Amino acid sequence: MKNKIIFIINPIAGKSQGKLVESKIQQVFADKNIDFSTVLTENAGHAITLAKQAILLNPTIIVACGGDGTINEVAQTLVGTDIALGIIPIGSGNGLAANLKIPKNIDLAIAGILNHSKTKIDVGKINENYFFSNMGLGIDAAVIDNYSQTKKRNFLGYVTASTKAMLQFKPKKFKIEIDQNDAFDDAYYFVFCSNSNEAGYGISFSPNAKLNDGKLDFLVVKKLNVLQQLQFSACVLGKCIEKMNRAKVIQINNVKFKTDEPKTVAQVDGEAVIFEKNSIEVSIVPNALNIIVPN
Ligand SMILES: Nc1ncnc2c1ncn2[C@@H]1O[C@H](COP(=O)(O)OP(=O)(O)OP(=O)(O)O)[C@@H](O)[C@H]1O
């Protein structure tokens, strides 16, 4: 079947290279006898609308050009369809693209859209929505919440947001049910479910996670004092959190979080999301997304 490719480009992702990417795509694809088109997002959430409109045109591939937030919006609409997701990673963190070994170099990433293989990956589900990389309810959610309020969409922005979160964060109380069994009931510093093995910038909280193992890697860390928080940061950098005795790492199918708080701030694929329910359910949907990766 002849490919028809639609590129959805976030112009403000990462270093705001969206327009440059659009012109490079047009240069590369113009003489390739491939049916393609490009469209730029205009605001947060717009990629969902654009992807729904794109699906009506019967493409074979929709390419998300942006970071994990843009990928999340585009891929939401593709779960369970035959249309494959492509990625040109021009975000700041680019965790999912790193796991899929999609190059950050724009020219190489575009070349990988032309010369690709198809595969399937698992998809995470949080209440009614999907995630593709990871979600969290602890300090990471506080970091992302701070980051969403900063204008610096780069590593320095994350460092500033992390420092502020470390100074202000109060552990969150959850009753946690795993695979239909009561498992934990405590106050937590870190609560994280991951489909992918990278969270962005080469940082990993779940180095053993696999995108196609039909499982989520679940990590909880009980509340920590200041020294233990420093140990946690060192363990994140050393990719060995599971060695901390206040941490538990388990592979799971689903998890339910119950809280007495009226609102819970979560991070979902690196974007802050507020849940106004006292129950949050997270599960894995195996092989639910077609994806293309460079050959
Ligand atoms: N034109 C736009 N103006 C403002 N925000 C936009 C626009 N288009 C998309 N967005 C929003 O920008 C946010 C950030 O996008 P994205 O996650 O792709 O980049 P990033 O945060 O730089 O990368 P990463 O998530 O990999 O760190 C998303 O929430 C998306 O909805």
PDBQT file of the ligand as one rigid body, heavy atoms in Angstrom, charges set to zero:
ROOT
HETATM    1  N1  LIG A 301       1.465  26.331  19.424  1.00  0.00    +0.000 N 
HETATM    2  C1  LIG A 301       1.538  25.989  20.717  1.00  0.00    +0.000 A 
HETATM    3  N2  LIG A 301       1.640  26.940  21.687  1.00  0.00    +0.000 NA
HETATM    4  C2  LIG A 301       1.739  26.619  22.994  1.00  0.00    +0.000 A 
HETATM    5  N3  LIG A 301       1.757  25.325  23.455  1.00  0.00    +0.000 NA
HETATM    6  C3  LIG A 301       1.656  24.342  22.534  1.00  0.00    +0.000 A 
HETATM    7  C4  LIG A 301       1.557  24.615  21.136  1.00  0.00    +0.000 A 
HETATM    8  N4  LIG A 301       1.489  23.433  20.484  1.00  0.00    +0.000 NA
HETATM    9  C5  LIG A 301       1.561  22.473  21.431  1.00  0.00    +0.000 A 
HETATM   10  N5  LIG A 301       1.659  22.992  22.660  1.00  0.00    +0.000 N 
HETATM   11  C6  LIG A 301       1.850  22.304  23.948  1.00  0.00    +0.000 C 
HETATM   12  O1  LIG A 301       3.233  22.293  24.219  1.00  0.00    +0.000 OA
HETATM   13  C7  LIG A 301       3.468  21.357  25.281  1.00  0.00    +0.000 C 
HETATM   14  C8  LIG A 301       4.868  20.819  25.263  1.00  0.00    +0.000 C 
HETATM   15  O2  LIG A 301       5.083  20.042  24.142  1.00  0.00    +0.000 OA
HETATM   16  P1  LIG A 301       6.100  18.818  24.084  1.00  0.00    +0.000 P 
HETATM   17  O3  LIG A 301       5.956  17.951  25.283  1.00  0.00    +0.000 OA
HETATM   18  O4  LIG A 301       5.942  18.208  22.771  1.00  0.00    +0.000 OA
HETATM   19  O5  LIG A 301       7.534  19.521  24.148  1.00  0.00    +0.000 OA
HETATM   20  P2  LIG A 301       8.589  19.560  25.320  1.00  0.00    +0.000 P 
HETATM   21  O6  LIG A 301       7.886  19.732  26.641  1.00  0.00    +0.000 OA
HETATM   22  O7  LIG A 301       9.580  20.580  24.934  1.00  0.00    +0.000 OA
HETATM   23  O8  LIG A 301       9.284  18.125  25.227  1.00  0.00    +0.000 OA
HETATM   24  P3  LIG A 301       9.366  16.864  26.273  1.00  0.00    +0.000 P 
HETATM   25  O9  LIG A 301       7.965  16.562  26.708  1.00  0.00    +0.000 OA
HETATM   26  O10 LIG A 301       9.973  15.749  25.488  1.00  0.00    +0.000 OA
HETATM   27  O11 LIG A 301      10.240  17.349  27.396  1.00  0.00    +0.000 OA
HETATM   28  C9  LIG A 301       2.360  20.320  25.127  1.00  0.00    +0.000 C 
HETATM   29  O12 LIG A 301       1.569  20.349  26.293  1.00  0.00    +0.000 OA
HETATM   30  C10 LIG A 301       1.528  20.830  23.944  1.00  0.00    +0.000 C 
HETATM   31  O13 LIG A 301       0.141  20.652  24.145  1.00  0.00    +0.000 OA
ENDROOT
TORSDOF 0
